[in-house]
Amino acid sequence: MQTLIRLIVFVLTGLIFAAVGEYMFSVILRGDWSNFFGSIFFNSLYMLFVFLSSRLIFAFITRPLAALLVYYVLYGATGLAVEWYLIGNSPWGNPDASQWGMFAYWTSMSMMALIFSDPLPRPGLGRLRRIIAASFAAFAAFSIGLGYAIPDDGLRFAAMIWLVVLGYTLLTLFYFPYARMVARPEGGGG
């Protein structure tokens, strides 16, 4: 039962962190609600994949920081593969796409799910979660509000792209305090 609850928290957390970027691209920029819901459905399956496959990472890589690094790189790279081969945002297919922004988006979705579903009693983890949640809520409110405030032209598109890249890049900064928690001997692995 605990594993099922952790899975639900994991997937829902990943979806919450993905939904803002998806909303900005699908709804604000394109007015395409079906693309938004399709992306959320796909991301649900992706988060299920991340949850199940990450259990292997943490089972076989016993050094917590090494496991976290593999997790970070693997799910960022897997997300890039989705962008490149399923969506068409490869460097050769869409040279204007921000490769780092897409990597940060996918790894943030995965890392935030891990941080918020971590069952271990890590000192400071509750505080870190509150800071992340408040920061992300402020980012979401500002970005979505700005998206509706800017006229529907090239400026809106550029602003939304750079806000997504900036917002998800800033989320990656929260990996460092979490990694320090994981590295503590009393903190254990993910």
C-alpha positions as CSV (number, residue, x, y, z in Angstrom):
1,M,0.0,0.0,0.0
2,Q,2.9,2.4,0.8
3,T,4.4,1.8,-2.6
4,L,1.1,2.6,-4.3
5,I,0.7,5.8,-2.3
6,R,4.3,6.7,-3.2
7,L,3.6,6.0,-6.9
8,I,0.5,8.2,-6.9
9,V,2.4,11.0,-5.2
10,F,5.3,10.6,-7.6
11,V,3.2,10.7,-10.7
12,L,1.0,13.5,-9.6
13,T,3.9,15.6,-8.5
14,G,5.6,15.1,-11.8
15,L,2.4,16.1,-13.6
16,I,2.0,19.3,-11.5
17,F,5.6,20.4,-12.3
18,A,5.1,19.5,-16.0
19,A,1.6,21.1,-16.3
20,V,2.8,24.7,-16.1
21,G,5.2,24.4,-19.0
22,E,2.6,22.4,-21.0
23,Y,-0.1,24.9,-20.3
24,M,2.2,27.8,-21.4
25,F,3.0,26.0,-24.7
26,S,-0.2,24.3,-25.5
27,V,-2.9,26.7,-24.2
28,I,-1.4,30.2,-24.0
29,L,0.7,30.0,-27.1
30,R,-1.4,27.7,-29.3
31,G,-4.9,27.7,-27.7
32,D,-4.8,23.9,-28.0
33,W,-6.5,22.2,-25.0
34,S,-6.4,18.7,-26.7
35,N,-2.6,19.0,-27.0
36,F,-2.4,20.0,-23.3
37,F,-4.5,17.0,-22.2
38,G,-2.6,14.7,-24.5
39,S,0.7,15.9,-23.1
40,I,-0.5,15.3,-19.5
41,F,-1.6,11.8,-20.5
42,F,1.7,11.1,-22.1
43,N,3.6,12.6,-19.1
44,S,1.6,10.3,-16.8
45,L,2.9,7.3,-18.7
46,Y,6.4,8.8,-18.7
47,M,6.3,9.3,-14.9
48,L,5.1,5.7,-14.4
49,F,8.2,4.6,-16.5
50,V,10.5,6.9,-14.4
51,F,9.1,5.5,-11.1
52,L,9.5,1.9,-12.1
53,S,12.9,2.2,-13.8
54,S,14.3,4.4,-11.1
55,R,13.8,1.5,-8.6
56,L,16.5,-0.3,-10.5
57,I,18.8,2.6,-10.4
58,F,18.5,2.9,-6.6
59,A,18.7,-0.9,-6.2
60,F,21.9,-1.4,-8.2
61,I,23.8,1.9,-7.6
62,T,24.6,1.9,-3.9
63,R,26.3,5.2,-3.7
64,P,23.5,7.7,-3.2
65,L,25.1,10.6,-5.1
66,A,26.1,8.4,-8.0
67,A,22.5,7.1,-8.2
68,L,21.1,10.6,-8.1
69,L,23.5,11.7,-10.9
70,V,22.4,8.8,-13.0
71,Y,18.8,9.6,-12.3
72,Y,19.3,13.2,-13.2
73,V,21.1,12.5,-16.5
74,L,19.1,9.5,-17.6
75,Y,15.7,11.2,-17.3
76,G,16.9,14.4,-18.8
77,A,18.3,12.4,-21.7
78,T,15.2,10.3,-22.0
79,G,13.1,13.4,-22.1
80,L,15.3,14.8,-24.9
81,A,14.8,11.6,-26.8
82,V,11.1,12.1,-26.5
83,E,11.5,15.7,-27.7
84,W,13.8,14.7,-30.6
85,Y,12.1,11.5,-31.9
86,L,8.4,11.9,-31.0
87,I,7.9,15.7,-31.0
88,G,10.4,16.8,-33.6
89,N,12.5,19.2,-31.5
90,S,15.8,17.8,-32.4
91,P,18.8,20.0,-33.1
92,W,18.6,19.0,-36.8
93,G,14.8,19.2,-37.0
94,N,14.2,22.3,-35.0
95,P,17.5,24.2,-34.5
96,D,15.8,27.0,-32.6
97,A,14.6,24.7,-29.9
98,S,16.4,25.1,-26.5
99,Q,18.0,21.8,-25.9
100,W,19.0,22.8,-22.4
101,G,15.5,24.1,-21.7
102,M,14.0,20.7,-22.7
103,F,16.5,18.8,-20.7
104,A,15.8,21.0,-17.6
105,Y,12.0,20.5,-18.1
106,W,12.2,16.7,-18.2
107,T,14.7,16.3,-15.5
108,S,12.8,18.8,-13.3
109,M,9.6,16.8,-13.7
110,S,11.5,13.7,-12.7
111,M,13.6,15.2,-9.9
112,M,10.7,17.1,-8.3
113,A,8.7,13.8,-8.2
114,L,11.6,12.1,-6.4
115,I,12.0,15.0,-3.9
116,F,8.3,15.1,-3.1
117,S,7.8,11.4,-2.8
118,D,11.0,10.6,-0.8
119,P,9.8,8.6,2.1
120,L,12.9,8.9,4.3
121,P,12.9,11.3,7.3
122,R,15.7,13.6,6.0
123,P,16.5,16.7,8.1
124,G,15.4,19.8,6.2
125,L,13.4,18.0,3.5
126,G,10.1,19.4,4.6
127,R,11.5,22.9,4.5
128,L,13.0,22.3,1.1
129,R,9.7,21.0,-0.3
130,R,7.9,24.2,1.0
131,I,10.5,26.4,-0.6
132,I,10.2,24.6,-3.9
133,A,6.4,24.6,-3.8
134,A,6.3,28.3,-3.0
135,S,8.9,29.2,-5.6
136,F,7.2,27.1,-8.3
137,A,3.8,28.6,-7.5
138,A,5.2,32.1,-7.8
139,F,6.8,31.2,-11.1
140,A,3.6,29.6,-12.4
141,A,1.5,32.6,-11.4
142,F,3.9,35.1,-12.8
143,S,4.5,33.2,-16.1
144,I,0.9,32.5,-16.8
145,G,-0.2,36.0,-15.9
146,L,2.5,37.5,-18.1
147,G,1.5,35.1,-20.9
148,Y,-2.0,36.5,-20.9
149,A,-0.9,40.1,-20.4
150,I,1.5,40.1,-23.5
151,P,-0.3,40.7,-26.8
152,D,-0.5,37.6,-29.0
153,D,2.5,38.2,-31.2
154,G,6.1,37.2,-31.5
155,L,6.9,38.9,-28.1
156,R,4.5,36.5,-26.3
157,F,6.1,33.5,-28.0
158,A,9.6,34.6,-27.1
159,A,8.6,35.5,-23.5
160,M,7.0,32.1,-22.9
161,I,9.9,30.2,-24.3
162,W,12.4,32.0,-22.1
163,L,10.2,31.9,-19.1
164,V,10.0,28.1,-19.4
165,V,13.7,27.8,-19.9
166,L,14.5,30.1,-17.0
167,G,11.9,28.6,-14.7
168,Y,12.9,24.9,-15.2
169,T,16.5,25.9,-15.1
170,L,16.0,27.5,-11.7
171,L,14.3,24.4,-10.5
172,T,17.5,22.5,-11.2
173,L,19.2,24.5,-8.4
174,F,17.0,22.7,-5.9
175,Y,18.8,19.5,-6.8
176,F,21.9,20.6,-4.9
177,P,20.4,20.9,-1.4
178,Y,18.5,17.7,-2.0
179,A,21.7,15.9,-3.0
180,R,23.4,17.2,0.2
181,M,20.6,15.6,2.2
182,V,20.9,12.3,0.3
183,A,24.6,12.3,0.8
184,R,24.4,12.5,4.6
185,P,24.9,9.2,6.2
186,E,21.7,9.5,8.2
187,G,19.9,10.4,5.0
188,G,20.3,7.2,3.0
189,G,19.5,6.7,-0.7
190,G,16.4,7.6,-2.7
